[in-house]
């Protein structure tokens, strides 16, 4: 029988014996009862048998002994139990010995268990959407690509994924993910698109992917404040890289509905980028021009290689490092930083001149990039003079030297003279005002004290130059972190309430937009930043929306600032504009002067207790306050004198060698320390003698300006108000 397969060998043996006994009993009913049973039946204690006899005899089925043996059941307790018909057993019994008609329980722990005996059960399953599966796989591929930057792996994974009909969705996902990330990822996305073009993704699918993005730009702008401009830049980059035909712009304008926000994106791409002079170079360097380096990383690498060159003097190695950066359109930054280094470290000037000559002869740095570098330095001479007082005179000596040695075009001197850029032609009053304004703005960025700034601005007594102040404020903020940008917007609102008229603000923005091309040489994302400042001014009620048209009307023809105004207007009139623009820089202003002083003290204490000099320098750099490094110098000298630990001098030496603390900041720190000597001498009797030793140590290593005099009370050089 089927049920026997679930029995053990012992159970099968018992079953066999039971079957044989049944056969014997069937042929001899008299032997059915055992001797014990017969004795029980005759025993007077078996009171239930007579009753059973009566029932049996009443059934009309007489037996040899008058007993229907088939229905006999005995209880171990001696109680009478009603039997079940056919001897199947009652409650608590196992049923008939050979009963196989009931439900069979299959034990999975049984050695003879067979899964095939299990009853079948239909299980429903959901039907997956191939497009959803494709999108999930694409996200995994792109996350890995953004992490590794290996184009070949991404292309191979996309080929293995198949489903080429879904490639437009790959384009959409790639660009939308990059839009919400840094410039590095945006550049990586553009490089990947160029690599996949034609080989993996056909041109028609790339066009379809960008159309999907244009159709969904309204939704993207909810999470990405400058989605319109970023997508416009991706489209312009695709046209420059020849993966989208120029005709795509006109074709899409006819295809999209007039109410579509994608039309605005196309207009920005066409007018702001593709119609601008030298648009190919502008678009290609918008995100840093390197798939692995952001603009800040490139600047840091340039600074590192120049410092290494000054130490080694190997011009060939320096040229090789510049070439490996792969940012030929950004070589003007190399020129500018090298000139600043030559001015800051006088012994480095011959080496810098040698590097310029070598790079020019090799064709590594073009004449246009060399001229741009000098021009950028000339524009920043006013600011640079605050740290290097002799910057202007040094610059005037370097220009003719470069022309005489052949690595600077002679036309540069003529051009700057025609443009009125030479320092001696500047209006003295405006120049003085700019210097004062920069000092006031820097103090504000440290202290976050608006009433104090307004008081300082009123003391300058030049309300007609308010637009100049606004230009300086926003220019300085654009080259800093989001904290300073937010502080500049907050200050602009306060100034508009207190002392600035709407006309002052309008004229200030006109000045900024007229010089936006020059600003973009130093701040690559200047156009986007200016658009955000304009839009923020409208949201803060500093400007009315109509003022944007007024600003645009005052700009000269073919000015790139017109596109910036158009971009600002798009931001203002986009959905959820107020919320997104108010939080575009995080909405916070960071720490004040006291917080910075606490951080400086903590890092110096950690270094003094056995810290690593490299880690201490990194912490100083992370403060992001190079104009406040004189506080580091002062506190380091105080701690060296109090703790009698000259390790602090080693830290200052390292900071000076790396260019982290300039000679001017070092001199300011020593001057501030000298001013506090009288108070310090109350706790340290020999403070003045120790300070004299520190000054000699510093002069011997070239830390201090020659004009510094430790014995004079007038040695302080233009201390910042924050001190």
Secondary structure, DSSP 8 states (H G I E B T S, - for coil): -GGGGGS-HHHHHHHHHHHHHHHHHHH-GGGGS-HHHHHHHHSTT-THHHHHHHHHHHTT---SSS--GGG----TT-------GGG---TTS---TT--SS-----TTSTT--GGGS-----------HHHHHHHHHHHHHHHHHHH--HHHHHHHHHHH--GGGHHHHHHHHHHHHHTS-HHHHHHHHHHHHHHBTTTB-HHHHHHHHHHHHHTHHHHHHH-TTHHHHHHHHHHHHHHTTSS-THHHHHHHHHS-TT-THHHHHHHIIIIIITSTTHHHHHHTTT-S-SS--HHHHHHHHHHHHHHHHHH--HHHHHHHHHHH--GGGHHHHHHHHHHHHHHSGGGHHHHHHHHHHHHHTTSS-HHHHHHHHHHHHHTHHHHHHH-TTHHHHHHHHHHHHHHHTSS-THHHHHHHHTT-SGGGS-HHHHHHHHHHHHHHHHHHHH--HHHHHHHHHHH--GGGHHHHHHHHHHHHHTS-HHHHHHHHHHHHHHHHHT--HHHHHHHHHHHHHTHHHHHHHSTTHHHHHHHHHHHHHHTTSS-HHHHHHHHHHS-TT-THHHHHHHHHHHHTSTTHHHHHHTTTTT-----HHHHHHHHHHHHHHHHTT--HHHHHHHHHHT--GGGHHHHHHHHHHHHHHHT-THHHHHHHHHHHTTSS-HHHHHHHHHHHHHTHHHHTTT-TTHHHHHHHHHHHHHHTT-S-TT--TT-TT---S--TT-
